[in-house]
Amino acid sequence: MGDYRSAEEAAAGWYIALREDSDDPELKRAFEAWLAQAPQHRQAWEDMNVTARLMAAVPVVQRGEVQRGRRHRRWYVAMGGLAAACLAIMFLVPDVMLRLRADYYAPPGMTRDICLADGSKVVLAPRTALAVHVTSRERRIELLRGEAYFVVKHDVARAFSVTAGRVTTMDIGTEFDARTDGADTTVAVKEGEVHVSARSGVPFEQDLRAGNWAHVGTTQAVTGSQSPDMVALWRNGTLIARDSTIGEMVAALQPWTPARIVVAHGSLTEKRVTGSYDLHHPKESLALIVRPYGGEVASFSPWLAIVTGH
């Protein structure tokens, strides 16, 4: 499954898709495959239907016996549509509280350029949220979620720090990329030098120079090096896979499309691919990624794409 945080969110997506196109046999097969993957999927689906029934059963007082039956029918149809609409809102906008905490946010499929008060520049990848604390005494950034590229203006009196998850990157003046989903954080340096540290979870502390990267996860920290030119290629709309799993590629593509991506056949997520893909055309790129393993991408609405396989 793609960017879903829970089986409950996935169940909401399936509910809306099946409501929109209940006669599509391919959609039904994909849904049944998802339902059979794990017990929590079936439980989430049952809970979803209970929620929908409760929303549709809101009482209404009608006047006139002759019109009562017709009005009730119209009411339940309307409430069913309202239930689907409410679920769609919950499904498509799961990050309201996060966005309220952020000073800057980039929507799905769009990057955003920011110039901070100190003259530093930031490029936000899609679905990235950033909180900024720049004063005469400090320059402190919180990467709440997503990925951002920082071009830091030199200021010896005020170090520039970026906190992402449990990881803090300290910098004086350089260019680097940081990515986090809350649990794992990756920092890669394009120019200059930074100091990366993690004080909780996996302990980590190291200086990184141009071409160096560090990935700090929940159980281990890994470092490596690459050409500095490979850092933050997403700014040019390029996604590079080097023996990456399809699950990793789906996660990388997800911010670039408003459609939620569901992989209906879990075994596909562990298959590996190598290649270069266009982030500006995520659906086409997703199709290229899964095609070698018999996967296909079906779009049942603008906000839901399902990957099926053989």
Secondary structure, 3 states (H helix, E strand, C coil): CCCCCCHHHHHHHHHHHHHHCCCCHHHHHHHHHHHHHCHHHHHHHHHHHHHHHHHHCCCCCCCCHHHHHHHHHHHHHHHHHHHHHHHHHHHHCCCHHHHHHCCEECCCCCCEEEECCCCCEEEECCCCEEEEEECCCCEEEEEEEEEEEEECCCCCCCCEEEEECCEEEEECCCEEEEEECCCCEEEEEEECEEEEEECCCCCEEEEEECCEEEEECCCCEEEEECCHHHCCHHHHCEEEEEEEEHHHHHHHHHHHCCCEEEECCHHHHHCEEEEEEECCCHHHHHHHHHHHHCCEEEEEECCEEEEECC
